[in-house]
Amino acid sequence: MNRTKIKRRVGKYEVGRTIGEGTFAKVKFARNSETGENVAIKILDKDKVLKHKMAEQIKREIATMKLIRHPHVVQLYEVMGSKTKIFIVLEFVTGGELFDKIVNHGRMREEEARKYFQQLIHTVDYCHSRGVYHRDLKPENLLLDASGDLKVSDFGLSALSQQVRDDGLLHTTCGTPNYVAPEVLNDRGYDGATADLWSCGVILFVLLAGYLPFDDSNLMNLYNKISAAEFTCPPWISFGAMKLITRILDPNPTTRITVAEILEDEWFKKDYKPPVFDEIEDANLDDVEAVFKDSEEYHVTEKREDQPTSMNAFELISMSQGLNLGNLFDEQGFKRETRFTSKCPANEIISKIEEAAKPLGFDVSKKNYKMRLQNLKAGRKGNLNVATEVFQVAPSLHMVEVRKAKGDTLEFHKFYKNLSTCLNEVVWKTEQDMEEKK
């Protein structure tokens, strides 16, 4: 039997593949070796945090997040630090993104959209009442758990994308402009609560319409549409829902509907059952303090090995929705990543991907069994960046993950369709595939 070699270990956690990337952080899949529980670990670079003078704010926000225990918020379990990194250990959510449902099945029925919106508003209200604002609510942050209920990620970690100036208001715009409130785009300083509500309004529109209320390939036109709240509701949206969306997407934050008013809205109240849960009175914040005390005794140990990461059974099971050994690319619930299996040696797979990517206009950089492909030509959202990694499933079987790191999702889809035709001979075919080709 092939002994599984763990590529990286942080304290008691076995660390696996990358499942998300941001400006300041990478998110990796991991497993608690003591309990067997799957978790997600957000890894921050200490130097970047200190350079941007964000240490105090991140420390405060992590401490606040430890005090939030809500059924629709991704839970923060603990925080650890090494000499160069900060590790935030989070609940691992298995049901994919809420918006994948729209990508795969189109717009939602009103009852279903209302259920998710009710869960979102209850979550936002609960966090706001504890002084925690999201400030970057967008599709990537709306996940689903195994029961199909909403889980909002990155609540309270807004320091990673926002700054407070001397006026006490928040400044800087980042993230997805389509979901951002006009006052945030205008950078006149804004209130976190009313800005979060605007994003909730955009999300409700998308759930019901199946497309964005404000969209334009020209960024200036997009900003103008958002600032004027220039949108039209499609005819299938009911009058009650339309009235509520219009009151949320009010470009003036002082007259925009409040959470208290939403909770009284007739359309919102239908079949509303707020979740019942136990709140925590007190949380241990020792680990948060320890991370920012730069002393050896508090550092967690990191171990690495240089070879294709072995795919342990627990990782394979957690990915089973997206892993179909027979198909080259399975789009079932994955918009920004896809994977295939191969019986070729790891080095050969790497060479074949490189051979296929270069004629498509990509610059290739390699490190161990990972590759970064960057399109030299800028697309709709800058240069498309694709990350690939080869994992060992068994001695003679590898799994290759192809993931969009930056750029436009549609351009990524186009890219991997081209790539797939070039990699035909590398991909492992099952007997069923052979039968289908006949």
Legacy VTK file of the C-alpha trace (Angstrom):
# vtk DataFile Version 3.0
C-alpha trace
ASCII
DATASET POLYDATA
POINTS 438 float
0.000 0.000 0.000
1.265 3.467 -0.857
2.020 5.365 2.345
0.539 8.850 2.157
3.232 11.487 2.467
1.917 14.780 3.810
3.367 17.707 1.956
2.848 20.243 4.688
1.883 20.265 8.321
1.054 23.281 10.503
0.821 22.310 14.168
-1.826 19.576 14.394
-3.166 20.291 10.879
-2.307 18.360 7.694
-2.420 20.985 4.939
-3.589 20.124 1.407
-4.541 21.950 -1.765
-5.227 25.680 -2.259
-8.974 26.407 -2.396
-8.869 30.206 -2.662
-6.546 33.171 -3.203
-6.734 36.861 -2.358
-4.386 39.859 -2.267
-3.213 39.232 1.271
-4.173 35.619 1.864
-4.272 32.093 0.497
-6.873 29.591 1.726
-5.897 25.937 1.949
-7.840 22.782 2.695
-6.592 21.051 5.864
-7.453 18.309 8.345
-7.165 18.291 12.113
-5.027 15.168 12.717
-6.345 14.844 16.300
-10.088 14.911 15.525
-10.143 14.068 11.788
-12.219 17.224 11.142
-11.792 19.020 7.794
-11.030 22.740 8.056
-9.960 25.648 5.844
-6.815 27.578 6.783
-6.414 31.191 5.697
-2.689 31.967 5.507
-1.537 35.588 5.810
1.957 36.881 5.209
3.131 38.632 8.418
5.419 41.039 6.538
2.569 42.256 4.305
0.291 42.720 7.318
2.945 44.775 9.155
3.972 46.713 6.045
0.370 47.854 5.515
0.045 48.699 9.251
-2.878 46.305 9.583
-1.699 44.217 12.558
-3.838 45.976 15.168
-6.974 45.944 13.017
-6.571 42.284 12.027
-5.937 41.350 15.655
-9.108 43.204 16.703
-11.197 41.657 13.936
-9.992 38.099 14.570
-10.802 38.577 18.267
-14.308 39.835 17.350
-14.856 36.905 14.974
-14.062 34.427 17.734
-16.998 35.892 19.645
-19.422 35.349 16.754
-21.128 31.966 16.679
-23.984 32.103 14.180
-25.399 29.185 12.134
-24.976 31.137 8.875
-21.447 32.456 9.475
-18.320 30.427 8.671
-16.858 29.821 12.114
-13.354 30.890 13.112
-11.871 28.140 15.319
-8.402 29.366 16.205
-5.462 31.423 15.046
-1.789 30.421 14.996
1.451 32.100 13.975
4.878 31.054 12.703
7.876 33.352 12.224
6.565 34.576 8.846
2.862 33.673 8.695
-0.500 33.963 10.441
-2.828 30.948 10.137
-6.577 31.483 10.658
-8.364 28.131 11.062
-11.941 28.216 9.744
-14.889 25.868 9.332
-14.703 23.984 6.004
-17.962 24.400 4.071
-18.791 21.620 1.589
-21.807 22.748 -0.468
-20.063 25.059 -2.950
-21.079 28.644 -3.708
-24.690 29.830 -3.629
-24.237 31.366 -7.086
-23.181 28.050 -8.601
-26.868 27.130 -8.321
-27.679 30.019 -10.672
-24.822 29.185 -13.042
-26.043 25.573 -13.250
-29.830 25.935 -12.941
-30.675 29.562 -13.788
-32.567 32.027 -11.581
-34.288 30.839 -8.415
-37.953 30.493 -7.580
-39.109 33.334 -5.347
-39.588 31.067 -2.270
-36.032 29.730 -2.553
-34.478 33.166 -3.143
-36.445 34.557 -0.180
-35.162 31.765 2.114
-31.517 32.589 1.279
-32.151 36.326 1.548
-33.772 35.861 4.974
-30.733 33.862 6.131
-28.416 36.570 4.754
-30.280 39.454 6.439
-30.444 37.641 9.805
-26.685 37.054 9.588
-25.893 40.640 8.604
-28.158 41.994 11.375
-26.565 39.725 14.002
-23.007 40.701 13.014
-23.830 44.419 12.754
-25.338 44.342 16.257
-21.912 43.173 17.476
-20.061 45.884 15.593
-18.858 43.552 12.829
-19.316 44.602 9.187
-18.513 42.607 6.081
-17.861 45.366 3.526
-17.180 42.946 0.691
-20.311 40.811 0.317
-20.130 39.093 -3.074
-20.793 35.630 -4.588
-17.462 34.104 -3.478
-18.385 34.843 0.145
-21.797 33.154 -0.019
-21.319 29.423 0.525
-23.688 26.557 1.223
-23.305 23.861 3.864
-24.127 20.173 3.424
-27.819 20.888 4.245
-28.046 23.597 1.575
-28.160 26.469 4.097
-26.223 29.709 3.689
-22.764 30.209 5.211
-21.225 33.669 4.855
-17.419 33.708 4.828
-14.936 36.505 5.578
-17.242 38.341 7.978
-15.184 40.687 10.135
-11.946 40.228 8.197
-12.487 43.489 6.326
-9.046 44.794 7.351
-7.699 42.649 4.540
-9.377 44.940 2.043
-10.314 48.196 3.765
-8.662 51.020 5.694
-10.027 53.436 8.315
-8.833 57.035 7.906
-8.694 59.871 10.457
-12.354 60.737 9.838
-13.286 57.379 11.399
-15.010 56.302 8.173
-13.914 53.462 5.941
-12.118 54.133 2.685
-10.701 52.276 -0.339
-12.696 50.224 -2.745
-11.837 46.698 -3.632
-13.500 43.495 -4.491
-16.196 43.213 -7.134
-17.508 46.649 -8.208
-20.854 45.155 -9.321
-21.825 44.533 -5.658
-20.337 47.691 -4.150
-22.469 50.618 -2.866
-22.199 54.006 -4.655
-20.776 55.735 -1.550
-17.954 53.170 -1.432
-17.086 53.730 -5.091
-17.091 57.507 -4.592
-14.655 57.061 -1.676
-16.219 59.788 0.444
-16.072 57.540 3.506
-19.035 55.332 4.333
-20.963 53.474 6.965
-20.286 49.697 6.963
-23.911 48.787 7.816
-25.661 50.636 4.970
-22.955 49.552 2.477
-23.490 45.875 3.443
-27.242 46.273 2.862
-26.696 47.596 -0.667
-24.685 44.445 -1.475
-27.536 42.336 -0.032
-29.916 44.110 -2.450
-27.692 43.291 -5.440
-27.512 39.662 -4.268
-31.328 39.429 -3.970
-31.695 40.853 -7.494
-29.277 38.249 -8.914
-31.049 35.366 -7.123
-34.409 36.424 -8.602
-33.306 37.696 -12.036
-30.397 35.352 -12.809
-28.196 38.285 -13.854
-26.645 41.459 -12.361
-28.642 44.704 -11.940
-25.581 46.802 -12.856
-23.258 45.470 -15.523
-21.096 47.099 -18.174
-17.785 46.107 -19.743
-16.723 49.778 -19.469
-15.801 50.492 -15.838
-16.771 54.181 -16.002
-20.232 53.332 -17.357
-20.612 50.703 -14.611
-19.737 53.267 -11.906
-22.237 55.730 -13.376
-25.025 53.104 -13.441
-24.336 52.165 -9.800
-24.158 55.828 -8.665
-27.532 56.547 -10.293
-28.979 53.133 -9.252
-29.880 52.666 -12.912
-31.448 49.203 -13.226
-34.644 47.544 -14.450
-36.399 44.615 -12.790
-37.434 41.793 -15.163
-41.217 41.207 -15.486
-41.190 37.853 -13.615
-40.158 39.443 -10.306
-43.237 40.014 -8.111
-44.285 43.541 -7.141
-43.439 42.918 -3.444
-39.892 41.772 -4.245
-39.406 44.591 -6.745
-40.513 47.208 -4.186
-38.077 45.810 -1.584
-35.135 45.703 -4.053
-35.816 49.334 -5.048
-35.786 50.431 -1.378
-32.458 48.646 -0.791
-30.801 49.869 -4.001
-31.260 53.514 -3.020
-28.074 55.385 -4.013
-28.502 57.710 -1.006
-27.275 55.811 2.094
-29.203 58.117 4.455
-32.603 57.225 2.921
-31.741 53.565 2.143
-33.956 51.017 3.936
-32.552 49.732 7.261
-32.422 46.133 8.518
-35.215 46.927 11.027
-37.415 48.090 8.129
-36.542 45.028 6.019
-37.616 42.768 8.898
-41.039 44.488 8.782
-41.408 44.212 4.984
-44.384 42.064 3.889
-42.503 40.203 1.130
-39.556 39.489 3.452
-41.720 38.294 6.378
-43.454 35.508 4.439
-42.527 32.085 5.996
-39.712 33.763 7.969
-38.270 31.534 10.676
-35.238 33.136 12.356
-32.646 30.500 13.354
-32.538 29.416 16.979
-29.026 28.975 18.363
-26.931 29.317 21.510
-24.717 32.353 21.689
-21.317 32.176 23.337
-20.749 34.344 26.350
-16.987 34.260 26.306
-14.260 33.055 23.956
-10.628 32.346 24.716
-8.565 35.041 23.006
-5.130 33.857 24.198
-4.213 32.505 20.754
-4.986 35.895 19.123
-2.655 37.645 21.576
0.057 34.998 21.114
0.134 35.318 17.308
1.043 38.988 17.499
3.645 38.533 20.267
6.633 37.762 18.099
8.203 35.232 20.414
9.558 31.766 19.496
7.615 30.008 22.283
4.290 30.886 20.600
5.308 29.805 17.085
3.605 26.830 15.488
5.827 24.327 13.642
5.648 23.979 9.859
6.967 20.907 7.998
7.216 20.422 4.223
8.186 17.772 1.670
9.086 18.362 -1.979
7.172 15.937 -4.220
3.679 15.742 -5.727
1.273 16.023 -2.809
-0.342 12.681 -2.113
-4.106 12.833 -2.364
-5.315 11.275 0.890
-8.700 9.591 1.004
-10.181 12.394 3.144
-9.347 14.946 0.430
-10.743 12.772 -2.348
-14.019 12.309 -0.475
-14.334 16.031 0.242
-13.903 16.729 -3.479
-16.137 13.965 -4.775
-18.701 16.427 -6.183
-16.092 17.884 -8.523
-14.110 14.744 -9.237
-15.417 12.589 -12.035
-12.658 10.227 -13.098
-14.274 9.598 -16.442
-14.710 13.150 -17.677
-11.984 15.510 -18.676
-13.550 18.607 -17.168
-16.467 18.463 -14.802
-18.282 21.773 -14.428
-20.662 20.405 -11.810
-20.639 23.169 -9.240
-17.136 24.490 -10.011
-16.870 27.725 -11.954
-13.270 28.586 -11.245
-11.561 25.248 -10.943
-11.645 21.908 -12.629
-9.657 18.692 -12.487
-8.790 15.544 -14.395
-6.898 12.317 -13.711
-3.942 10.862 -15.583
-1.862 7.677 -15.544
1.154 9.557 -16.949
4.161 10.352 -14.707
3.957 13.752 -12.967
6.869 15.270 -14.962
5.271 14.279 -18.254
1.947 15.897 -17.243
3.780 19.141 -16.359
5.610 19.147 -19.751
2.379 18.516 -21.682
0.561 21.395 -19.918
3.507 23.684 -20.671
3.526 22.619 -24.339
-0.223 23.263 -24.592
-0.230 26.622 -22.752
2.592 28.416 -24.586
0.906 28.532 -28.045
-2.212 29.917 -26.287
-0.150 32.987 -25.286
0.729 32.026 -21.710
3.935 32.654 -19.817
4.753 29.567 -17.698
6.516 29.488 -14.311
7.112 26.189 -12.504
7.902 25.263 -8.936
7.978 21.600 -7.908
4.666 20.124 -9.104
2.845 23.435 -9.330
2.642 25.782 -12.299
1.470 29.333 -12.788
0.302 30.264 -16.300
-0.106 33.971 -17.044
-1.686 35.279 -20.201
0.572 37.991 -21.613
-2.434 39.729 -23.192
-4.753 41.548 -20.743
-8.391 40.468 -20.870
-11.644 41.953 -19.502
-10.448 41.786 -15.873
-6.705 42.066 -16.370
-4.374 39.184 -17.223
-5.813 35.698 -16.844
-3.749 33.766 -14.322
-4.152 29.999 -14.042
-2.684 27.814 -11.290
-2.199 24.087 -11.836
-1.026 21.414 -9.409
-0.374 17.685 -9.759
-1.475 15.444 -6.857
-0.621 11.782 -6.405
-3.720 9.617 -5.873
-1.884 6.281 -6.126
1.624 5.321 -7.347
0.485 5.204 -10.969
-2.402 7.692 -10.862
-2.265 11.494 -10.608
-4.970 14.099 -10.343
-4.411 17.501 -11.944
-6.201 20.580 -10.678
-6.575 23.591 -12.984
-7.729 26.704 -11.151
-8.370 30.316 -12.084
-6.173 32.454 -9.801
-6.964 35.852 -11.390
-8.938 37.261 -14.302
-12.291 36.623 -15.937
-14.148 33.350 -15.331
-15.480 33.150 -18.907
-11.963 33.607 -20.314
-10.846 30.798 -17.996
-13.610 28.536 -19.351
-12.456 29.282 -22.900
-8.842 28.607 -21.926
-9.519 25.204 -20.401
-11.606 24.100 -23.365
-8.571 24.818 -25.583
-6.261 23.144 -23.084
-8.462 20.042 -22.918
-8.144 19.355 -26.645
-4.320 19.551 -26.376
-4.176 17.178 -23.391
-6.335 14.452 -24.853
-3.662 11.727 -24.721
-2.653 12.545 -21.120
-6.090 12.058 -19.602
-7.032 8.711 -18.140
-9.987 7.198 -20.022
-12.311 4.751 -18.305
-13.905 1.831 -20.157
-17.157 3.791 -20.101
-15.449 6.668 -21.971
-14.148 4.253 -24.593
-17.643 2.814 -25.058
-19.136 6.310 -25.461
-16.572 7.194 -28.172
-17.490 4.178 -30.321
LINES 1 439
438 0 1 2 3 4 5 6 7 8 9 10 11 12 13 14 15 16 17 18 19 20 21 22 23 24 25 26 27 28 29 30 31 32 33 34 35 36 37 38 39 40 41 42 43 44 45 46 47 48 49 50 51 52 53 54 55 56 57 58 59 60 61 62 63 64 65 66 67 68 69 70 71 72 73 74 75 76 77 78 79 80 81 82 83 84 85 86 87 88 89 90 91 92 93 94 95 96 97 98 99 100 101 102 103 104 105 106 107 108 109 110 111 112 113 114 115 116 117 118 119 120 121 122 123 124 125 126 127 128 129 130 131 132 133 134 135 136 137 138 139 140 141 142 143 144 145 146 147 148 149 150 151 152 153 154 155 156 157 158 159 160 161 162 163 164 165 166 167 168 169 170 171 172 173 174 175 176 177 178 179 180 181 182 183 184 185 186 187 188 189 190 191 192 193 194 195 196 197 198 199 200 201 202 203 204 205 206 207 208 209 210 211 212 213 214 215 216 217 218 219 220 221 222 223 224 225 226 227 228 229 230 231 232 233 234 235 236 237 238 239 240 241 242 243 244 245 246 247 248 249 250 251 252 253 254 255 256 257 258 259 260 261 262 263 264 265 266 267 268 269 270 271 272 273 274 275 276 277 278 279 280 281 282 283 284 285 286 287 288 289 290 291 292 293 294 295 296 297 298 299 300 301 302 303 304 305 306 307 308 309 310 311 312 313 314 315 316 317 318 319 320 321 322 323 324 325 326 327 328 329 330 331 332 333 334 335 336 337 338 339 340 341 342 343 344 345 346 347 348 349 350 351 352 353 354 355 356 357 358 359 360 361 362 363 364 365 366 367 368 369 370 371 372 373 374 375 376 377 378 379 380 381 382 383 384 385 386 387 388 389 390 391 392 393 394 395 396 397 398 399 400 401 402 403 404 405 406 407 408 409 410 411 412 413 414 415 416 417 418 419 420 421 422 423 424 425 426 427 428 429 430 431 432 433 434 435 436 437
